[in-house]
Amino acid sequence: MPTIRAPASRQTATLQVAVKCRPLTDNESRRSRHIIQVIDDKNVAVLDPDISKGYLDLIQNRTKEKRYSFDHVYAPGCSNTDVYKNISPTVLGVVQGLNVTVFAYGSTGSGKTYTMVGSRSDPGLMVLSFRTIFDQIKKDDSSDTFEVSCSYLEVYNEVIYDLLEKSSGHLELREDPEHGIIVAGLRRIKVHSADKILELLNIGNSRRKTESTEANATSSRSHAVLEITVRRKQKGKYGSQVLRGKLALVDLAGSERASETNNFGQKLRDGANINKSLLALANCINALGKQNKKGLAYVPYRNSKLTRILKDGLSGNSRTVMIATISPADDQYHHTTNTLKYADRAKEIKTHVHKILELSTIMLKTTRG
Ligand SMILES: Nc1ncnc2c1ncn2[C@@H]1O[C@H](COP(=O)(O)OP(=O)(O)OP(=O)(O)O)[C@@H](O)[C@H]1O
């Protein structure tokens, strides 16, 4: 169906960046020190992992302690619901025809899957998002009608698979003049309740490639993208128009150092491919951050499937939230500061948000007269 942009609603948005620190795991509590100090709901310090340094080192700047500021900082005691409370208004833009992207970024074992998928007692952002979308639709007292559909894919070793297909073949990315980057042949299922999406999410997650690595017992070896599309049909004086909003929820695979995971063979190759796409993502974040500070810079989206899929979320028509996940353990200092460095750069990224209107057949007939 042909689409047009709604020019009146076009606005610039800044990427919203939040940091979530998980608690020490039981294993870590025995061998690691907690080095994350959440100063307040916007500021966080990573303490020097070397405890031999004292006050004098600190004032003479000989310490590796680092401080950062973000839109939100969540301490280890915070639940996924606490995180969701602050992003819920953004997520609900999807019911008004806006595109929204939420992604978790962090090293292996830092809590990305926990944040996006969660557990029964602490549901993650994917589950909380689609529950509130359906609640919002139920509460809507206009005469608009809604159609919700969902797709779920993974990028594993630079190959795209449909997580909603039992034995999915390799899927290809295509550039569509109206819809931007699309995944050809990806199944999109119409859903009428949050429970149905939860069922699809669980089926998809059971098909996701996970492995036990030294760094995380159930490490995600693929990047997963759950996409929820809401088509809102509005009846007006001159026929009807359809607003189309899209919510992309992304759980990235963890970046890791081969030397730390003790992987070899296939696992090592997986790790290299995961790192390749995460490096491409980091390079895009770098370039986009520079672009907003110093003007135009080349952004290498085409270097990986992941960055092509995330292109809209990173600079195009999307309100975007990045949740940087970190571990509080002292032996993760380098991973943590690396994650926070990219999160800090991502704060500079701007997107350009506008509603997408689909021209309905009624309207086309009217305009064709
Ligand atoms: N907020 C939290 N509260 C309690 N446990 C948590 C929390 N966040 C993460 N964990 C635990 O930490 C471990 C690693 O988390 P998770 O699997 O989400 O990491 P990940 O970043 O997705 O890792 P990978 O990239 O390897 O897939 C899991 O055992 C998880 O249950």
Ligand as a Chemical Component Dictionary entry (heavy atoms), coordinates in Angstrom:
data_LIG
# 
_chem_comp.id                   LIG 
_chem_comp.type                 NON-POLYMER 
_chem_comp.pdbx_formal_charge   0 
_chem_comp.three_letter_code    LIG 
# 
loop_
_chem_comp_atom.comp_id 
_chem_comp_atom.atom_id 
_chem_comp_atom.alt_atom_id 
_chem_comp_atom.type_symbol 
_chem_comp_atom.charge 
_chem_comp_atom.model_Cartn_x 
_chem_comp_atom.model_Cartn_y 
_chem_comp_atom.model_Cartn_z 
_chem_comp_atom.pdbx_ordinal 
LIG N1  N1  N 0 18.814 -7.459  37.074 1  
LIG C1  C1  C 0 19.179 -8.726  37.282 2  
LIG N2  N2  N 0 18.821 -9.354  38.403 3  
LIG C2  C2  C 0 19.199 -10.632 38.640 4  
LIG N3  N3  N 0 19.954 -11.371 37.793 5  
LIG C3  C3  C 0 20.344 -10.807 36.660 6  
LIG C4  C4  C 0 19.968 -9.450  36.335 7  
LIG N4  N4  N 0 20.496 -9.166  35.134 8  
LIG C5  C5  C 0 21.147 -10.282 34.722 9  
LIG N5  N5  N 0 21.063 -11.249 35.636 10 
LIG C6  C6  C 0 21.674 -12.602 35.539 11 
LIG O1  O1  O 0 22.988 -12.458 34.993 12 
LIG C7  C7  C 0 23.264 -13.527 34.075 13 
LIG C8  C8  C 0 23.629 -12.978 32.679 14 
LIG O2  O2  O 0 22.520 -12.241 32.171 15 
LIG P1  P1  P 0 22.070 -12.309 30.638 16 
LIG O3  O3  O 0 22.013 -13.710 30.132 17 
LIG O4  O4  O 0 20.861 -11.461 30.543 18 
LIG O5  O5  O 0 23.321 -11.583 29.972 19 
LIG P2  P2  P 0 23.524 -11.172 28.439 20 
LIG O6  O6  O 0 24.104 -9.796  28.455 21 
LIG O7  O7  O 0 22.269 -11.363 27.666 22 
LIG O8  O8  O 0 24.631 -12.208 27.994 23 
LIG P3  P3  P 0 24.996 -12.763 26.496 24 
LIG O9  O9  O 0 25.395 -11.589 25.704 25 
LIG O10 O10 O 0 26.133 -13.706 26.749 26 
LIG O11 O11 O 0 23.773 -13.427 25.990 27 
LIG C9  C9  C 0 22.008 -14.392 34.047 28 
LIG O12 O12 O 0 22.213 -15.456 34.946 29 
LIG C10 C10 C 0 20.918 -13.472 34.547 30 
LIG O13 O13 O 0 19.857 -14.175 35.157 31 
# 
loop_
_chem_comp_bond.comp_id 
_chem_comp_bond.atom_id_1 
_chem_comp_bond.atom_id_2 
_chem_comp_bond.value_order 
_chem_comp_bond.pdbx_ordinal 
LIG N1  C1  SING 1  
LIG C1  N2  SING 2  
LIG C1  C4  DOUB 3  
LIG N2  C2  DOUB 4  
LIG C2  N3  SING 5  
LIG N3  C3  DOUB 6  
LIG C3  C4  SING 7  
LIG C3  N5  SING 8  
LIG C4  N4  SING 9  
LIG N4  C5  DOUB 10 
LIG C5  N5  SING 11 
LIG N5  C6  SING 12 
LIG C6  O1  SING 13 
LIG C6  C10 SING 14 
LIG O1  C7  SING 15 
LIG C7  C8  SING 16 
LIG C7  C9  SING 17 
LIG C8  O2  SING 18 
LIG O2  P1  SING 19 
LIG P1  O3  DOUB 20 
LIG P1  O4  SING 21 
LIG P1  O5  SING 22 
LIG O5  P2  SING 23 
LIG P2  O6  DOUB 24 
LIG P2  O7  SING 25 
LIG P2  O8  SING 26 
LIG O8  P3  SING 27 
LIG P3  O9  DOUB 28 
LIG P3  O10 SING 29 
LIG P3  O11 SING 30 
LIG C9  O12 SING 31 
LIG C9  C10 SING 32 
LIG C10 O13 SING 33 
# 
